[in-house]
Amino acid sequence: SAVAVIATAALLLFVIPVFAKIFAEAGAELPGLTKFVILVSNILKVIAIPLVIIFIAGIAAIRRFHKTETGARMLDPLILRMPIFGPLVRKTAIARFSRTLSTLLSSGVPIIDGLEITAKTSGNWVVQEAILTARTSIKGGESISDPLTKTQVFPPMVTQMIAIGEASGGLDEMLSKVADFYDAEVDQAVENLTTALEPLIMVTLGFVVGGLLISMYLPIFKLAGTIKE
């Protein structure tokens, strides 16, 4: 997508103005499509730099806001509800939680301390709050799987595997298996997304670039026809 945007911007900012100058000097009557493309090119020449600055500043402001507690509370639930990317973020957070907690437990860290550490490293406020809520319940004597199930943040498969790990005394091993599963899920989801986007990007790029080129060659064809006549 970045390549498509850069290629289109380069055509509008550098190539189209050259054609526009030639057409202006020739005094040719331009088709509507050509006039529209030249208008877009002229507008883009004026607002391109401000747009880039605003975009970069906006991204930086959002990232900085997201690092605050208020920002995390506002943005993280929205991120998890996003189509395609939301499930990917959730799976990544679950994989990180499972891997980190498995490592801590196998190293002899108490489950209460381990949950506090994994909550802080989960990368998402919703997941963090779910883990801390479960931690509070566990301190009250509950098992780890029941409070995690009640949060409705973790899929049933995860909580069931955690329950099996608790019952068998191999929670760290079961969490490692959960992490492996979700790491593989994330890798597969990213691969599928990339595979699906590549043809879409190519078609979009071809359509946009082809349209720009056609709009520039239409007046040339018209001028050539006039000369022949």
Backbone bond lengths (Angstrom), bond angles and torsions (degrees), N, CA, C in turn:
res aa  C-N    CA-C-N  psi(-1)  N-CA   C-N-CA  omega(-1)  CA-C   N-CA-C  phi
1 S - - - 1.466 - - 1.528 110.93 -
2 A 1.328 116.01 -37.58 1.467 119.61 179.09 1.526 110.17 -64.41
3 V 1.339 115.93 -39.68 1.465 120.18 178.97 1.527 110.39 -63.17
4 A 1.341 116.47 -41.69 1.465 120.81 -179.97 1.527 111.17 -62.81
5 V 1.324 116.26 -43.73 1.471 120.72 179.91 1.521 110.63 -64.56
6 I 1.341 116.52 -44.82 1.468 120.66 -178.93 1.527 110.99 -64.34
7 A 1.336 116.25 -43.03 1.465 120.28 -179.44 1.526 111.19 -63.66
8 T 1.336 115.90 -43.64 1.466 120.19 179.47 1.525 111.25 -65.25
9 A 1.341 115.83 -43.44 1.466 120.01 179.32 1.527 111.24 -63.27
10 A 1.349 116.51 -39.75 1.461 120.22 179.37 1.527 111.06 -62.99
11 L 1.324 116.37 -41.26 1.472 119.94 178.08 1.530 110.96 -63.82
12 L 1.321 116.18 -44.97 1.458 120.03 -176.96 1.525 112.32 -69.60
13 L 1.337 116.69 -34.16 1.465 119.80 -175.00 1.526 113.46 -87.44
14 F 1.335 117.68 -30.11 1.466 119.70 -171.92 1.528 114.12 -118.95
15 V 1.318 117.27 -37.79 1.464 119.67 -175.93 1.519 112.01 -85.65
16 I 1.325 116.30 -49.15 1.470 120.53 -177.43 1.523 112.42 -58.61
17 P 1.357 119.93 -42.47 1.473 119.30 178.63 1.527 113.38 -59.27
18 V 1.340 117.94 -32.19 1.465 120.89 178.11 1.529 110.01 -64.58
19 F 1.342 115.37 -46.73 1.460 119.57 177.90 1.531 110.71 -63.71
20 A 1.338 115.88 -41.12 1.468 120.03 -178.61 1.533 110.74 -60.36
21 K 1.339 116.34 -39.63 1.462 120.31 179.18 1.526 110.80 -65.66
22 I 1.335 116.18 -41.11 1.476 120.30 179.16 1.523 110.43 -63.12
23 F 1.331 116.33 -43.82 1.460 120.60 -179.10 1.522 110.99 -65.85
24 A 1.341 116.53 -38.05 1.465 120.22 179.61 1.524 110.75 -64.84
25 E 1.345 116.59 -41.18 1.459 120.54 179.65 1.532 111.67 -68.44
26 A 1.339 115.93 -31.65 1.465 119.81 179.84 1.525 111.79 -79.58
27 G 1.335 116.12 -16.89 1.461 120.37 179.85 1.507 113.16 66.34
28 A 1.328 116.28 29.26 1.468 120.42 -177.20 1.524 110.75 -80.18
29 E 1.325 115.71 149.06 1.455 122.13 173.87 1.533 107.48 -80.33
30 L 1.300 115.46 120.07 1.462 119.56 -172.60 1.525 111.72 -93.14
31 P 1.337 116.87 143.88 1.466 120.88 173.89 1.524 110.76 -64.21
32 G 1.316 116.00 160.23 1.457 120.65 -177.99 1.520 113.07 -59.53
33 L 1.340 117.14 -40.70 1.464 120.96 179.52 1.519 111.10 -61.78
34 T 1.315 116.67 -41.53 1.464 120.79 179.92 1.523 110.91 -66.34
35 K 1.340 116.31 -42.76 1.463 119.96 177.63 1.531 111.19 -59.54
36 F 1.331 114.82 -41.48 1.469 119.42 -179.16 1.529 111.11 -64.18
37 V 1.325 117.16 -45.13 1.472 121.11 -179.45 1.523 110.56 -63.72
38 I 1.334 117.12 -41.54 1.465 120.26 178.47 1.525 110.76 -64.87
39 L 1.326 116.58 -37.95 1.470 120.42 177.08 1.526 110.71 -62.64
40 V 1.340 116.10 -45.62 1.469 120.16 177.91 1.528 110.35 -60.83
41 S 1.333 116.52 -41.08 1.459 120.82 179.24 1.522 111.13 -62.25
42 N 1.329 117.14 -43.67 1.468 120.94 179.78 1.525 111.90 -64.62
43 I 1.331 115.35 -40.73 1.473 119.37 178.48 1.526 110.37 -65.63
44 L 1.348 115.30 -43.12 1.459 119.78 -177.31 1.525 111.53 -64.26
45 K 1.336 117.20 -34.26 1.467 120.32 178.90 1.528 111.04 -62.15
46 V 1.327 115.83 -30.46 1.469 120.32 -178.59 1.525 111.73 -82.62
47 I 1.347 116.37 -40.26 1.473 119.41 -171.13 1.523 113.52 -104.10
48 A 1.343 118.99 -2.39 1.470 120.85 -175.07 1.525 112.02 -58.05
49 I 1.340 116.11 -52.82 1.470 119.80 -177.53 1.530 111.37 -64.60
50 P 1.355 118.95 -47.34 1.472 118.26 176.24 1.531 112.64 -58.25
51 L 1.346 117.21 -38.07 1.462 120.47 179.43 1.523 110.95 -63.14
52 V 1.327 116.71 -44.19 1.467 120.60 179.21 1.524 110.39 -62.29
53 I 1.340 115.99 -43.47 1.470 120.32 -179.89 1.528 110.33 -63.40
54 I 1.331 116.64 -45.20 1.465 120.75 179.81 1.524 110.67 -63.12
55 F 1.343 116.60 -41.27 1.461 120.82 -179.32 1.523 110.90 -62.74
56 I 1.347 116.30 -48.76 1.470 120.26 -179.58 1.519 111.03 -63.62
57 A 1.350 115.88 -43.12 1.469 119.69 179.48 1.530 110.79 -64.30
58 G 1.336 116.27 -38.57 1.461 120.23 179.39 1.515 112.02 -64.59
59 I 1.332 116.75 -44.45 1.465 121.03 178.07 1.525 110.53 -62.11
60 A 1.335 115.96 -43.84 1.464 120.11 -179.81 1.532 110.89 -63.74
61 A 1.344 116.50 -40.53 1.469 120.28 -179.90 1.531 111.10 -65.95
62 I 1.334 116.50 -41.27 1.470 120.25 179.45 1.530 110.70 -65.15
63 R 1.328 116.29 -42.90 1.472 120.15 179.29 1.528 110.88 -62.99
64 R 1.339 115.02 -40.89 1.469 118.57 179.79 1.525 110.93 -68.22
65 F 1.328 116.55 -40.00 1.466 120.73 178.25 1.521 110.77 -65.56
66 H 1.328 116.43 -37.15 1.464 120.96 -178.82 1.518 111.93 -65.29
67 K 1.332 116.87 -26.20 1.460 120.38 -179.71 1.529 112.18 -75.13
68 T 1.338 117.25 -16.57 1.457 120.33 176.88 1.527 109.54 -82.25
69 E 1.316 116.99 159.47 1.473 120.78 -179.94 1.521 110.88 -63.66
70 T 1.333 116.42 -42.96 1.468 119.90 178.75 1.521 111.08 -61.53
71 G 1.331 116.34 -43.35 1.454 120.62 179.67 1.517 112.22 -64.06
72 A 1.324 116.62 -42.57 1.465 120.52 178.62 1.526 111.02 -63.11
73 R 1.331 116.40 -41.36 1.472 120.23 179.19 1.528 111.54 -63.49
74 M 1.322 116.52 -34.50 1.465 120.64 -178.19 1.528 112.71 -81.90
75 L 1.339 116.42 -43.23 1.458 120.26 -169.77 1.529 113.92 -88.97
76 D 1.338 117.75 -36.93 1.466 119.65 -174.56 1.528 113.46 -62.28
77 P 1.349 119.65 -41.16 1.470 118.00 175.22 1.528 112.42 -62.08
78 L 1.325 116.65 -36.42 1.468 120.54 177.69 1.523 111.30 -66.23
79 I 1.323 115.78 -39.01 1.464 120.39 179.78 1.524 110.62 -62.19
80 L 1.331 116.42 -42.58 1.464 120.25 -178.83 1.529 112.16 -68.33
81 R 1.337 117.36 -23.13 1.469 120.27 179.42 1.524 112.91 -90.24
82 M 1.328 116.62 -3.55 1.463 119.69 179.35 1.522 110.51 -67.64
83 P 1.338 117.48 137.85 1.466 118.70 175.79 1.527 110.84 -66.05
84 I 1.307 115.50 144.25 1.462 124.89 178.16 1.532 111.52 70.02
85 F 1.341 117.81 -60.06 1.452 120.39 -175.24 1.533 112.62 -76.98
86 G 1.331 117.46 -30.45 1.457 120.70 178.93 1.523 112.58 -58.58
87 P 1.341 118.11 -55.29 1.472 119.61 176.91 1.520 113.22 -58.31
88 L 1.326 116.81 -33.89 1.456 120.74 179.32 1.531 110.67 -65.94
89 V 1.324 116.54 -42.61 1.466 121.08 178.01 1.527 110.48 -65.01
90 R 1.340 116.79 -41.28 1.467 120.98 179.86 1.537 110.67 -62.84
91 K 1.327 116.42 -45.14 1.460 120.21 -179.96 1.527 111.17 -64.09
92 T 1.329 116.24 -39.22 1.466 120.18 178.24 1.526 110.65 -63.40
93 A 1.344 116.87 -42.34 1.468 121.35 179.95 1.533 110.64 -65.67
94 I 1.334 116.61 -40.43 1.460 120.28 179.51 1.528 110.52 -66.26
95 A 1.322 116.56 -41.72 1.463 120.29 177.96 1.523 110.71 -62.12
96 R 1.334 116.71 -42.42 1.468 120.73 179.75 1.527 110.48 -65.50
97 F 1.331 116.37 -43.54 1.467 121.19 178.21 1.526 110.61 -59.47
98 S 1.318 115.92 -49.37 1.466 120.53 -176.06 1.524 111.21 -64.79
99 R 1.328 116.44 -44.27 1.465 120.38 -178.74 1.528 111.16 -64.58
100 T 1.331 115.93 -45.88 1.468 119.68 -177.65 1.515 111.37 -65.76
101 L 1.345 116.91 -45.56 1.461 120.04 -178.92 1.530 110.97 -66.32
102 S 1.318 117.44 -38.03 1.463 121.11 177.26 1.527 110.53 -60.34
103 T 1.326 116.44 -44.59 1.469 120.76 -179.94 1.523 111.21 -64.37
104 L 1.325 115.79 -41.89 1.464 119.72 -179.07 1.525 111.26 -66.38
105 L 1.322 116.87 -44.34 1.469 120.18 -179.12 1.525 111.58 -64.91
106 S 1.339 116.13 -41.31 1.470 119.31 179.30 1.530 111.53 -67.87
107 S 1.348 116.18 -19.13 1.468 120.86 178.09 1.518 111.92 -90.72
108 G 1.331 116.62 0.18 1.457 120.49 176.99 1.510 115.39 92.50
109 V 1.339 118.10 9.84 1.460 121.28 178.59 1.535 108.97 -74.95
110 P 1.328 119.29 133.15 1.468 121.33 178.64 1.524 111.33 -59.64
111 I 1.341 116.15 148.37 1.462 121.20 -175.62 1.520 111.94 -58.98
112 I 1.336 118.19 -37.51 1.468 121.15 -179.06 1.524 110.63 -64.22
113 D 1.321 116.08 -45.91 1.471 119.83 178.13 1.531 111.07 -67.52
114 G 1.327 115.00 -38.49 1.457 119.39 179.51 1.514 112.51 -61.69
115 L 1.331 117.55 -40.74 1.464 121.63 179.24 1.527 111.11 -66.26
116 E 1.323 116.49 -37.84 1.464 119.39 178.97 1.527 110.66 -64.55
117 I 1.325 116.38 -40.26 1.464 120.69 179.69 1.524 110.89 -68.27
118 T 1.321 116.70 -45.55 1.466 119.98 -178.28 1.521 111.47 -66.84
119 A 1.321 117.18 -31.87 1.462 120.08 178.37 1.527 110.14 -61.88
120 K 1.328 115.51 -42.48 1.460 120.06 -177.75 1.529 112.46 -70.60
121 T 1.313 116.69 -22.88 1.472 120.00 -177.54 1.528 112.36 -105.07
122 S 1.323 117.81 10.22 1.471 120.74 -175.63 1.528 112.37 -68.90
123 G 1.337 117.01 -30.57 1.456 120.46 178.33 1.513 114.73 87.08
124 N 1.340 117.52 -0.52 1.458 120.85 179.08 1.516 108.81 -144.74
125 W 1.337 116.66 131.51 1.462 120.97 -175.21 1.524 111.96 -62.88
126 V 1.332 118.19 -38.58 1.468 121.52 -179.23 1.521 110.02 -62.35
127 V 1.320 116.73 -46.78 1.468 120.89 178.93 1.524 110.12 -65.50
128 Q 1.324 116.33 -40.39 1.461 120.80 179.03 1.520 111.38 -59.56
129 E 1.335 116.77 -46.76 1.460 120.42 -179.92 1.522 111.43 -64.80
130 A 1.337 117.04 -36.28 1.465 120.88 178.42 1.532 110.15 -63.69
131 I 1.324 116.15 -42.97 1.464 120.15 179.98 1.527 111.18 -66.32
132 L 1.332 117.07 -42.86 1.468 120.45 -179.88 1.530 111.30 -67.31
133 T 1.334 116.41 -34.91 1.465 119.78 175.88 1.521 110.28 -64.84
134 A 1.331 116.18 -43.71 1.464 120.62 177.27 1.526 110.58 -63.08
135 R 1.324 116.70 -38.43 1.472 121.06 179.34 1.524 110.98 -60.96
136 T 1.326 116.08 -42.21 1.473 120.05 178.99 1.528 110.71 -62.44
137 S 1.333 116.42 -42.10 1.468 120.50 -179.92 1.525 111.10 -66.78
138 I 1.333 116.42 -38.41 1.463 120.47 179.95 1.523 110.51 -65.53
139 K 1.330 116.15 -37.44 1.470 119.78 177.06 1.521 110.71 -62.18
140 G 1.358 115.95 -25.74 1.464 120.53 178.31 1.521 113.12 -84.70
141 G 1.331 117.31 -0.08 1.462 120.39 175.14 1.515 115.03 111.49
142 E 1.326 119.27 -1.81 1.462 120.81 179.81 1.528 110.96 -78.47
143 S 1.334 115.16 164.53 1.455 119.72 173.19 1.526 108.48 -76.27
144 I 1.326 117.45 168.90 1.468 119.89 -177.92 1.525 111.73 -77.55
145 S 1.325 117.68 -31.19 1.465 120.31 -175.18 1.532 112.74 -71.66
146 D 1.332 117.79 -39.01 1.471 120.49 -176.55 1.530 113.22 -62.37
147 P 1.330 119.31 -52.19 1.477 118.76 178.97 1.520 112.75 -64.94
148 L 1.342 117.82 -33.03 1.464 119.47 176.88 1.528 110.55 -65.73
149 T 1.325 116.46 -36.01 1.462 120.55 177.40 1.528 110.72 -65.16
150 K 1.316 116.74 -40.95 1.464 121.35 -178.28 1.525 112.54 -65.49
151 T 1.318 117.76 -27.32 1.475 119.80 179.88 1.526 111.63 -68.80
152 Q 1.338 117.78 -23.59 1.468 124.02 -178.78 1.531 113.08 60.81
153 V 1.299 115.54 20.26 1.462 120.63 176.28 1.527 110.14 -93.64
154 F 1.327 115.41 -36.81 1.452 120.99 -178.61 1.531 110.03 -92.35
155 P 1.330 117.86 134.16 1.467 121.44 179.22 1.530 111.31 -59.79
156 P 1.335 117.89 151.80 1.468 121.34 179.48 1.524 113.00 -54.60
157 M 1.330 117.18 -37.18 1.460 119.60 -179.32 1.521 111.49 -60.01
158 V 1.339 116.68 -38.42 1.460 121.16 -179.60 1.525 110.73 -67.19
159 T 1.325 116.61 -48.82 1.463 119.72 -178.26 1.528 111.73 -66.86
160 Q 1.330 116.82 -32.83 1.470 119.75 177.37 1.521 111.07 -67.61
161 M 1.319 116.82 -41.43 1.459 120.14 178.27 1.526 110.97 -67.24
162 I 1.338 116.24 -35.92 1.471 119.72 176.19 1.520 110.05 -65.17
163 A 1.339 117.26 -40.84 1.465 121.20 178.17 1.528 110.73 -62.09
164 I 1.329 116.50 -41.08 1.465 120.54 177.67 1.527 110.38 -64.22
165 G 1.335 115.96 -41.27 1.454 119.96 178.43 1.519 112.20 -63.54
166 E 1.329 116.74 -39.84 1.468 120.44 177.14 1.520 111.18 -63.13
167 A 1.339 115.29 -45.27 1.470 120.11 -176.71 1.525 112.04 -66.35
168 S 1.340 116.25 -34.65 1.465 120.63 -176.73 1.525 112.76 -89.58
169 G 1.338 117.19 -9.73 1.455 120.28 -178.70 1.522 113.01 80.26
170 G 1.322 116.60 13.32 1.471 120.02 179.46 1.512 111.33 -122.23
171 L 1.314 116.24 50.94 1.465 120.94 -176.42 1.516 111.66 -62.34
172 D 1.332 116.52 -40.86 1.465 118.93 -178.90 1.528 111.55 -62.97
173 E 1.332 117.29 -40.40 1.461 120.85 178.55 1.529 111.24 -67.17
174 M 1.333 116.38 -40.40 1.459 119.70 179.81 1.529 110.88 -66.58
175 L 1.335 116.85 -39.44 1.462 120.36 177.36 1.529 110.95 -64.43
176 S 1.324 116.59 -35.80 1.460 120.54 177.23 1.531 110.44 -64.22
177 K 1.325 117.24 -38.17 1.463 121.27 177.47 1.529 110.96 -67.34
178 V 1.337 115.80 -39.39 1.470 119.87 176.46 1.525 110.09 -62.01
179 A 1.323 116.65 -43.31 1.467 121.12 179.52 1.525 110.54 -62.97
180 D 1.328 116.76 -43.30 1.470 120.21 178.41 1.530 110.54 -60.76
181 F 1.321 115.90 -43.37 1.464 120.55 -178.71 1.522 111.18 -62.09
182 Y 1.334 116.58 -46.84 1.463 119.38 -176.31 1.525 112.30 -76.38
183 D 1.325 117.38 -28.76 1.466 118.69 172.33 1.527 110.17 -62.29
184 A 1.343 115.52 -42.72 1.458 119.94 177.90 1.525 111.04 -65.73
185 E 1.342 116.77 -37.82 1.463 121.45 178.07 1.527 110.75 -62.69
186 V 1.321 116.25 -43.71 1.464 120.84 179.88 1.523 110.73 -64.55
187 D 1.339 116.59 -45.26 1.474 120.38 179.04 1.524 110.66 -60.32
188 Q 1.327 116.78 -42.93 1.457 120.70 -179.56 1.514 111.18 -67.07
189 A 1.349 116.81 -40.67 1.466 120.91 179.81 1.521 110.86 -63.92
190 V 1.332 117.16 -41.45 1.466 120.99 178.64 1.525 110.32 -65.31
191 E 1.339 116.17 -41.51 1.469 120.26 179.11 1.525 110.94 -63.87
192 N 1.356 115.97 -43.07 1.474 119.95 179.35 1.521 111.22 -64.66
193 L 1.338 115.74 -40.01 1.459 120.01 179.79 1.522 110.85 -64.76
194 T 1.326 116.03 -43.09 1.464 120.32 178.80 1.523 111.06 -63.07
195 T 1.336 115.22 -43.03 1.463 120.27 179.99 1.523 111.27 -63.32
196 A 1.328 116.21 -37.98 1.466 120.26 -178.98 1.524 112.05 -73.90
197 L 1.328 116.98 -34.37 1.462 120.51 -175.71 1.528 112.94 -78.83
198 E 1.323 117.12 -30.94 1.467 120.10 -175.46 1.531 113.18 -55.93
199 P 1.341 119.22 -52.05 1.475 117.72 178.96 1.518 112.94 -65.79
200 L 1.345 116.74 -33.97 1.464 120.06 179.00 1.519 110.63 -64.61
201 I 1.328 116.39 -42.61 1.464 121.16 178.87 1.527 110.26 -64.60
202 M 1.332 116.51 -42.00 1.461 120.14 -179.49 1.530 111.33 -64.52
203 V 1.330 116.08 -42.60 1.468 119.61 179.37 1.529 110.25 -65.03
204 T 1.334 116.77 -44.70 1.463 121.16 179.55 1.527 110.96 -62.18
205 L 1.338 115.88 -45.24 1.463 120.29 179.61 1.527 110.93 -62.41
206 G 1.338 115.72 -42.86 1.468 119.48 178.89 1.517 112.01 -63.95
207 F 1.336 116.37 -40.12 1.460 120.79 -179.90 1.529 111.09 -65.28
208 V 1.342 116.13 -46.19 1.466 120.64 -177.01 1.531 110.88 -68.13
209 V 1.327 115.62 -50.43 1.467 119.56 -178.48 1.527 110.35 -64.68
210 G 1.341 116.03 -41.75 1.466 119.31 177.88 1.513 111.91 -61.31
211 G 1.343 116.29 -41.47 1.465 120.15 178.34 1.517 112.19 -63.10
212 L 1.338 116.43 -40.52 1.462 120.11 179.08 1.528 111.24 -64.83
213 L 1.324 115.71 -43.96 1.467 119.44 -179.91 1.526 111.77 -65.43
214 I 1.327 116.43 -41.49 1.469 120.13 178.50 1.524 110.22 -61.76
215 S 1.345 115.61 -42.56 1.464 118.95 -178.76 1.523 111.85 -62.11
216 M 1.329 117.51 -30.23 1.457 121.49 179.51 1.535 112.28 -82.35
217 Y 1.313 117.37 -30.58 1.461 120.19 -177.91 1.526 113.05 -86.15
218 L 1.322 117.60 -18.80 1.464 119.48 178.12 1.528 112.88 -56.71
219 P 1.333 119.44 -48.14 1.476 119.14 177.98 1.532 112.73 -63.15
220 I 1.357 115.99 -33.34 1.467 119.50 179.40 1.525 110.01 -64.82
221 F 1.324 116.03 -44.10 1.459 120.20 178.01 1.537 110.73 -62.85
222 K 1.347 114.51 -38.12 1.465 119.31 -179.86 1.531 110.66 -66.03
223 L 1.345 115.72 -42.61 1.456 120.28 178.46 1.533 111.35 -65.05
224 A 1.328 115.78 -39.36 1.464 119.87 178.71 1.508 111.29 -63.97
225 G 1.320 116.48 -39.21 1.462 120.42 177.54 1.521 112.08 -65.71
226 T 1.331 116.44 -37.04 1.468 120.96 179.10 1.522 111.48 -66.27
227 I 1.352 116.07 -39.84 1.452 121.48 -179.69 1.527 110.50 -64.73
228 K 1.339 116.69 -42.42 1.462 120.89 179.45 1.512 111.67 -61.83
229 E 1.343 115.08 -38.15 1.455 119.30 -179.20 1.530 110.03 -68.24
